[in-house]
């Protein structure tokens, strides 16, 4: 792993699928209200879902949680969720973009789409996290974050409600950290200090 003191984290990106509500409640709920960087999240949800996940998490967390808007500027201490049936991307100027491009890994929103765009926008200043889920979405994007010098974290598959997404990531790359959910909030606080 690279020396963290030589880079400043600009954003955290998280990908999650099956089991994601509880995982996000634990990870996001464990972060302080003054968390110094924005967090971007892709959760695999039904194409017809409303913003219920954002409302639920916002009520449970000390951070502000909202659905992302197209061309929105991202701010610290805020969690941005990909809306149902839209890919969430980060532009090179740091603004968010929503896309209805075709499904990637059978998903829209796709974790890979977010992670790859964040890697291009922020390079070594991004932290990527794969949590519980079915399928392999996010593995290629996490590998891209690692290639660009960012920090990679994978939930311990033994700790995940569904181990396929974390297992797929571990099959493709050797992340900087493999942790159970309960240890990820503290790790994030340490990494962004």
C-alpha positions as CSV (number, residue, x, y, z in Angstrom):
1,X,0.0,0.0,0.0
2,X,1.2,3.5,-0.7
3,X,2.0,6.1,1.9
4,X,-1.3,7.7,2.8
5,X,0.4,10.8,4.1
6,X,1.4,11.9,0.6
7,X,-2.2,12.1,-0.7
8,X,-5.5,13.6,0.5
9,X,-8.7,11.6,0.1
10,X,-11.3,13.5,-2.0
11,X,-14.1,10.9,-2.0
12,X,-15.2,7.5,-0.8
13,X,-17.1,5.3,-3.2
14,X,-19.1,2.3,-2.0
15,X,-20.8,-0.6,-4.0
16,X,-23.3,-2.9,-2.5
17,X,-26.1,-5.3,-3.5
18,X,-28.0,-8.0,-1.6
19,X,-27.8,-7.3,2.1
20,X,-27.0,-3.7,1.4
21,X,-29.5,-1.9,3.6
22,X,-28.1,-3.4,6.8
23,X,-24.5,-3.0,5.6
24,X,-25.0,0.7,4.7
25,X,-26.8,1.4,8.0
26,X,-23.8,-0.1,9.9
27,X,-21.0,1.6,7.8
28,X,-22.6,5.0,7.3
29,X,-24.2,5.0,10.7
30,X,-20.7,4.6,12.2
31,X,-19.3,7.7,10.7
32,X,-19.3,11.1,12.4
33,X,-21.4,14.1,11.3
34,X,-18.2,16.0,10.3
35,X,-16.8,13.3,8.1
36,X,-14.5,15.4,5.9
37,X,-15.2,13.9,2.4
38,X,-18.3,13.1,0.3
39,X,-19.4,9.5,0.0
40,X,-20.9,8.1,-3.3
41,X,-22.9,4.9,-3.2
42,X,-24.3,2.5,-5.7
43,X,-26.8,0.0,-4.2
44,X,-28.5,-2.4,-6.6
45,X,-32.2,-1.5,-6.3
46,X,-35.3,-2.2,-8.3
47,X,-35.6,0.1,-11.4
48,X,-38.9,1.3,-10.1
49,X,-37.7,2.1,-6.5
50,X,-38.4,5.5,-5.0
51,X,-36.0,7.4,-2.8
52,X,-36.9,5.3,0.3
53,X,-33.4,4.0,0.8
54,X,-32.0,7.6,1.0
55,X,-34.8,8.6,3.5
56,X,-34.2,5.5,5.6
57,X,-30.4,6.0,5.8
58,X,-30.7,9.8,6.3
59,X,-32.9,9.1,9.4
60,X,-30.3,6.5,10.7
61,X,-27.1,8.4,10.1
62,X,-25.5,11.6,11.4
63,X,-24.3,12.3,7.9
64,X,-26.7,13.8,5.4
65,X,-28.0,11.1,2.9
66,X,-29.7,12.0,-0.4
67,X,-30.2,10.8,-3.9
68,X,-27.7,12.3,-6.3
69,X,-28.8,14.9,-8.8
70,X,-27.4,15.4,-12.3
71,X,-24.6,18.0,-12.4
72,X,-24.6,18.3,-8.6
73,X,-21.4,19.5,-6.8
74,X,-20.4,17.1,-4.1
75,X,-19.8,18.2,-0.5
76,X,-18.2,16.8,2.6
77,X,-20.3,15.0,5.2
78,X,-22.8,14.0,2.6
79,X,-23.7,10.6,1.1
80,X,-25.0,10.6,-2.5
81,X,-27.0,7.5,-3.6
82,X,-27.4,6.6,-7.2
83,X,-31.1,6.9,-8.1
84,X,-33.0,3.9,-9.3
85,X,-32.3,3.0,-13.0
86,X,-29.5,5.6,-13.4
87,X,-25.8,5.1,-13.5
88,X,-24.0,7.5,-11.2
89,X,-20.7,8.9,-12.5
90,X,-18.2,11.5,-11.3
91,X,-17.0,14.1,-13.9
92,X,-13.4,15.2,-14.0
93,X,-14.5,18.5,-12.4
94,X,-15.9,16.6,-9.5
95,X,-19.6,17.1,-10.3
96,X,-22.0,14.2,-10.5
97,X,-23.6,12.9,-13.7
98,X,-26.5,10.5,-14.1
99,X,-26.8,8.3,-17.2
100,X,-29.3,5.9,-18.7
101,X,-26.6,4.1,-20.7
102,X,-27.1,0.3,-21.0
103,X,-26.9,-2.0,-18.0
104,X,-23.4,-3.0,-16.9
105,X,-23.0,-6.4,-15.2
106,X,-26.8,-6.7,-15.5
107,X,-27.2,-3.5,-13.3
108,X,-28.1,0.1,-13.6
109,X,-26.9,1.7,-11.5
110,X,-23.6,-0.2,-11.8
111,X,-20.9,-0.2,-9.2
112,X,-18.2,-0.5,-11.9
113,X,-19.5,2.6,-13.7
114,X,-19.2,4.7,-10.5
115,X,-15.8,3.3,-9.5
116,X,-14.2,3.6,-12.9
117,X,-15.4,7.2,-13.3
118,X,-14.2,8.0,-9.7
119,X,-10.8,6.5,-10.5
120,X,-10.5,8.7,-13.6
121,X,-11.7,11.9,-11.7
122,X,-9.7,11.5,-8.5
123,X,-6.9,9.0,-9.1
124,X,-5.0,8.2,-5.9
125,X,-7.4,10.4,-3.9
126,X,-10.3,7.9,-3.9
127,X,-11.2,5.1,-1.5
128,X,-13.2,2.3,-3.0
129,X,-15.2,-0.2,-0.9
130,X,-17.0,-3.4,-2.0
131,X,-19.6,-4.7,0.5
132,X,-22.1,-7.6,0.5
133,X,-23.8,-8.6,-2.7
134,X,-24.5,-11.2,-5.4
135,X,-22.6,-11.1,-8.7
136,X,-19.4,-9.5,-9.7
137,X,-20.3,-5.8,-10.2
138,X,-17.6,-3.5,-8.8
139,X,-14.6,-5.9,-9.1
140,X,-13.3,-4.3,-12.3
141,X,-13.9,-0.8,-11.0
142,X,-12.1,-1.6,-7.7
143,X,-9.2,-2.9,-9.7
144,X,-9.2,0.4,-11.7
145,X,-9.1,2.4,-8.4
146,X,-6.2,0.3,-7.3
147,X,-4.4,0.8,-10.6
148,X,-4.8,4.6,-10.2
149,X,-3.3,4.5,-6.7
150,X,-6.5,4.7,-4.7
151,X,-7.2,2.7,-1.5
152,X,-9.2,-0.4,-1.8
153,X,-11.4,-2.1,0.9
154,X,-13.4,-5.3,0.6
155,X,-15.8,-6.6,3.2
156,X,-14.6,-9.9,4.6
157,X,-16.7,-12.4,2.6
158,X,-17.2,-14.5,5.8
159,X,-18.9,-11.4,7.3
160,X,-21.1,-10.6,4.3
161,X,-24.8,-11.6,3.9
162,X,-24.0,-12.5,0.3
163,X,-20.3,-13.2,-0.4
164,X,-20.2,-13.2,-4.2
165,X,-19.4,-9.5,-4.7
166,X,-16.6,-9.4,-2.1
167,X,-15.4,-12.8,-3.2
168,X,-15.2,-11.7,-6.9
169,X,-13.2,-8.6,-5.9
170,X,-10.8,-10.7,-3.9
171,X,-10.4,-13.1,-6.8
172,X,-9.4,-10.2,-9.1
173,X,-7.2,-8.1,-6.8
174,X,-5.4,-8.0,-3.5
175,X,-7.1,-5.0,-1.8
176,X,-5.4,-2.8,0.8
177,X,-7.9,-4.0,3.5
178,X,-10.3,-6.9,4.0
179,X,-12.4,-6.1,7.1
180,X,-15.7,-7.1,8.7
181,X,-18.4,-4.4,8.5
182,X,-18.0,-3.3,12.1
183,X,-14.4,-2.3,11.5
184,X,-14.9,-0.3,8.3
185,X,-16.2,3.0,9.8
186,X,-13.2,3.3,12.1
187,X,-10.9,2.5,9.3
188,X,-12.4,5.2,7.1
189,X,-12.1,7.8,9.8
190,X,-8.4,6.9,10.2
191,X,-7.8,6.9,6.4
192,X,-9.3,10.3,5.8
193,X,-7.8,12.1,8.7
